[in-house]
Amino acid sequence: MTDVVGRQDLDAALLAQLRAQLQAELDHLLEQAGLTRDDLVDPEDPTMGHDAVTTAIETMARTGIARTSQALARLDGGTYGNCLDCGGAIPAERLEIMPATPYCVGCQQRNE
């Protein structure tokens, strides 16, 4: 396992817990979408012949997979817990509820 790095104010145990939660969520989303980690190389590769509902479900799964993978990458890169828009700290309570969130509450509300 890669060393957990990130904001100094986030406890290492919490970061390890969130990493495990994100990895479990990624595995679940991949399984639900019928994908493997190798499929993450090109997540935009469309599969023809699916009805609109199946396509919508796959799109939602791929979005979840992308968000979760990106959160794991931020953990590895030491930027996890910092808002992608304003750069401010995302409160630990928010990360515990939504570990893949890339935004603080204020920026999330502005983006909606």
C-alpha positions in Angstrom: 0.0 0.0 0.0 1.2 3.5 -0.8 2.0 5.7 2.1 -0.9 8.0 3.1 0.0 11.6 2.6 -2.2 14.7 2.8 -3.1 17.7 4.8 -1.3 18.0 8.1 -4.6 18.5 10.0 -6.1 15.2 8.8 -5.2 12.4 11.1 -3.2 9.5 9.4 -5.7 7.0 10.7 -8.6 8.9 9.2 -6.8 9.1 5.9 -6.1 5.4 5.9 -9.8 4.7 6.7 -10.9 7.0 3.9 -8.5 5.4 1.5 -9.9 1.9 2.3 -13.4 3.3 2.0 -12.6 4.8 -1.4 -10.9 1.6 -2.7 -13.9 -0.5 -1.6 -16.3 2.0 -3.3 -14.2 1.8 -6.5 -14.3 -2.0 -6.5 -18.0 -1.9 -5.9 -18.7 0.6 -8.7 -16.5 -1.4 -11.1 -18.3 -4.6 -10.2 -21.7 -2.9 -10.7 -20.6 -1.6 -14.1 -19.1 -4.9 -15.2 -15.7 -3.3 -15.5 -12.2 -4.0 -14.3 -9.4 -1.7 -13.3 -7.9 -2.1 -16.8 -11.1 -0.5 -18.2 -10.2 2.7 -16.3 -7.6 3.5 -19.0 -10.3 4.7 -21.3 -13.6 5.2 -19.4 -15.2 7.0 -22.3 -15.2 3.9 -24.6 -18.9 3.6 -25.4 -20.6 0.3 -25.8 -23.2 0.2 -28.5 -26.6 -1.6 -28.3 -27.6 -0.6 -24.8 -31.0 1.0 -24.1 -31.1 4.5 -22.6 -31.5 3.2 -19.0 -28.5 1.0 -19.2 -26.5 3.8 -20.7 -27.6 6.1 -17.9 -26.6 3.6 -15.3 -23.2 3.0 -16.9 -22.7 6.8 -17.1 -23.5 7.2 -13.4 -21.2 4.3 -12.5 -18.4 5.6 -14.6 -18.8 9.1 -13.0 -18.6 7.5 -9.6 -15.6 5.5 -10.6 -13.8 8.6 -12.0 -14.6 10.6 -8.8 -13.4 7.8 -6.6 -10.2 7.2 -8.6 -9.4 10.9 -8.6 -9.9 11.0 -4.8 -7.4 8.1 -4.5 -5.0 10.0 -6.8 -5.3 13.1 -4.6 -4.6 11.0 -1.5 -1.4 9.6 -3.2 -0.4 13.1 -4.4 -0.9 14.8 -1.0 -3.7 17.1 -2.1 -6.6 15.1 -0.7 -8.9 17.2 1.5 -8.1 20.5 -0.4 -11.0 22.0 -2.5 -10.2 21.8 -6.2 -11.8 25.3 -6.7 -10.7 27.5 -3.9 -7.8 25.4 -2.4 -9.3 25.7 1.1 -9.5 22.8 3.5 -12.5 20.5 3.1 -13.7 19.8 6.7 -12.9 16.3 7.9 -16.6 15.7 8.8 -17.5 16.3 5.1 -14.8 13.9 4.0 -16.0 11.3 6.3 -19.5 11.5 4.8 -18.4 12.0 1.2 -14.8 10.8 0.9 -14.6 11.3 -2.8 -15.8 14.9 -2.7 -13.4 17.3 -4.5 -15.1 20.5 -3.2 -15.8 22.4 0.0 -19.5 23.1 0.7 -19.3 26.7 -0.6 -17.7 25.7 -3.9 -20.0 22.7 -4.3 -23.0 25.0 -3.9 -21.7 27.5 -6.4 -21.0 24.6 -8.9 -24.6 23.3 -8.6 
